Amino acid sequence: MTLLITVIAAVAATVVWYLNSDKGYQLDKLCLMYWGASLMWLCDAVAEYIELGSEYFSPSSEDMLNDAFLGICAVTLGMVIWLIILIIKDPKRVFARTKTSPALTEEK
C-alpha cells in the first residue's frame, strides 16, 4: 500500500511538474522525493516478498491500514519539505516584496 500511494503521488507530481515546469515552483524536487520514496518502498516490497513468499500477497486488513497510513505520512512529509524549500527559495519573490512593502514601512 505504501508503494502504491507513493507511486501515485510521484506520477501526479511528475505530470504537474511537466505541465508547469517553467513557473519556478521547484516541482522537480518534489518529484525526486516521491520517486525516491517509491524506489525505497519497491526495494522494501522485494525484500519482504523474498522473506514471506506467497504470504506477501495476502496481508491482513490491519497491515494494509498501517501501510496506507505510512504511505500517506510519507507523501505528506514530502509535501511539507517541498513547501519549506519553496518558502526558502521564494521564486516569485512574494516574501521579498512583503518585507519592502510601503504599507509596512509606513506603520513603523
C-alpha positions, 0 to 999 in steps of 0.5 A: 500500500505504501508503494502504491500511494507513493507511486501515485503521488510521484506520477501526479507530481511528475505530470504537474511538474511537466505541465508547469515546469517553467513557473519556478515552483521547484516541482522537480524536487518534489518529484525526486522525493516521491520517486525516491520514496517509491524506489525505497518502498519497491526495494522494501516490497522485494525484500519482504516478498523474498522473506514471506513468499506467497504470504506477501500477497495476502496481508491482513486488513490491519497491515494494509491500514498501517501501510496506507497510513505510512504511505500517506505520512510519507507523501505528506512529509514530502509535501511539507519539505517541498513547501519549506524549500519553496518558502526558502527559495521564494521564486516569485519573490512574494516574501521579498516584496512583503518585507519592502512593502510601503504599507509596512514601512509606513506603520513603523 
